[in-house]
Amino acid sequence: TQWLVRDRAGEHGAHENLIRVILADLRRLAHRHLAGNRWMTTLDTTSIVNESYLRLVSPAAQHVATRAHFMNLASRVMRQILCDYARKRLNELNVIDRGAADSDLDEASGEEVAQARQFSALDEALVDLARINPRQAQVIECRFFAGLSEEETSEALDTSLRTVQRDWNEARAWL
């Protein structure tokens, strides 16, 4: 947050330090997103960080004011990248169109398809939740995908800690 403020104030060297901090945070976040998702064979931390960075430095992302807000936005971007990848892999395997059963595929492909379907289903459930209760969906994104604490989530969403706790519990039950 301090580097964001310094960079916007035009302080010499602040932009380079901001980039260094951002890239370190993005690497940690990408690693968290990839953990346990071995089915994403062609994606790695570096490719996700690069794609996310390109989306996050666009003029549309210039409204970010705090680290927590940035992490929430970065996590959302990474989730979109991974969901797009999951849908692409399912489509490549013709699983979406054919509706093939997992048992019709070899063991490795079957596991990949099952995990990709699960990831895609989670994304669809979050989209549905966002229609019903957008704040609860944001809390899930912050806590689960970005790995933010309750306090950081409260700060990122500009709401009370108790509201974050209540939304977290209700959203998990709904999902």
N, C-alpha and C positions, 0 to 999 in steps of 0.2 A: 504494500500500500504506500509506504514511504517513497519507494522508487517511482511509482506511478505519479505521485504528487511532484516529486523533483523533476521528472521527465517533462511533465506538462508545464512546469515553471521555466523550463529551458536550461536547467543546470547542466554545466559541462560534465560529460562522462556519465550522466544519469541514464541515458538511453542504453549504453553498452551494459551497465550493471543491471538494468531492468531486463534486457534480453537474456543475460546470463541466469538471472533468477527465474524468469519465465520458462526457459528451456529446461532447467532443473526440475521445476514443478511439473511441467508437461511430461517429462520422462517418467517421473514417479507415478503420475496419473495414468499414463499409457501402460506402464508395467502392471498397475493394479487392474486395469480393464482387461489385459491379456491373461492375467493369472487364472489358471484353471480352464482356459479356452484353447486347448491344443489343436482344436479343429481349424483354427485360423492359421493354417500352415504358411501362407504366403505373406501374412502380415507380421510385422515386428514392431518393436517399440519405436525405432527410428522412423519408419514409414508413417506411423500414426502421428508422431510428434510433428513431422514435417507437414503433413496434410492439415493437422489441427492448427499449426502456427500460421499457415497461409490463410486459413479462414479467420483466425482470430486477429490478425493484423489488418484486416480489411477496414475501410472507413466505417462500416456498419458496427464494428466492435469497439469504436473509440469512446463509448459512453461508460466503460468499465471504470469504477472508482476505487474498489478495494480488492485485496487479494482473494477474499472469500467469494466475491462476486465474479472475479476472473476464473477461479477454480470451478465454480458452478457452470459458467458459460463453457469453459474448456471441456468439462465432463460431458455436457450436452452435445458438443460438437463431436467428441470421440465416440459417444454412444451412437450418433447418427452415422459416423464412418463405419463402425462395426456392424450396425444393423444393415446398412447398404451392402457390406461385404457378405453378411449371412444370406441375404436375399439373392445376391449374385451367385453365390456358391450353390444354393438350392436350385436356382434356375439352371445353372450349368449342369447339374446332375439330373436335370429334368424331373426333379422330385415335386416341384410345385405344380407343373402342368400335368404330369402323369399321375400324381398322387400315389407314387410307388410306396409300398410298405417298406419299412426299414429292413425287414427280413429278406427282401428281394436284392439287397445290396451286399457286397462283401463286408466283413466285420468292421474294418477301418472306416469305410465309407458310411456304413450304417450308423456308427457312433458320431461321425462328423455331421451327418444329416440330423440326427436326434438333437445334438447340441445346437446346431444352427436353427432348427425349428423352435427349440426352447428359447433361444435368444430373440428370435423374431416374435414369438408369442409374448415375451416379456415387454418388448417394445410396443406392441399393439395394446397390451394391457395398460401400459403407462399413458399411451395416447388417449385411451378410453377414460382413464382416471383423470387426466388433464381436462377432459370435457366436463366431468362431473365436479371435480375439485382441483383446480389448477395449483393451488398452494401445496396440497398434499403430494401431487406429482413432483413439484419442485423440491419438496423435502426429501422424497425418495432419491431424486437425482443427486442432491447434495450429499446425503448421508451414504447411500449405497454406492453410487457410481463415482462421486468425487472423493469419497472418504472423509468428508468434513465432520467435525465433531458437532454436537448439538449446539454449542455456543457459536461456532463458525457458521453453521447453517442459519442460526438466528440472525447473525450479522449480515449474511449474504442476502437473506430474504427480508431484512428489515422488519422483523417481527419478534415477539417475546419468546424466551426460552421455553416457557410452558406451552405455548402454542405449537412450537416445533415438536415437542415431546408428544403432545396429543395427536398432531397430524401424522407423525411417524408411526405411532401405534395403530391409528385408524387406517392409514394407507396400507400398512403391512397386512392387516386383517382383510382389507378389501382385495388386495392382490392375491 
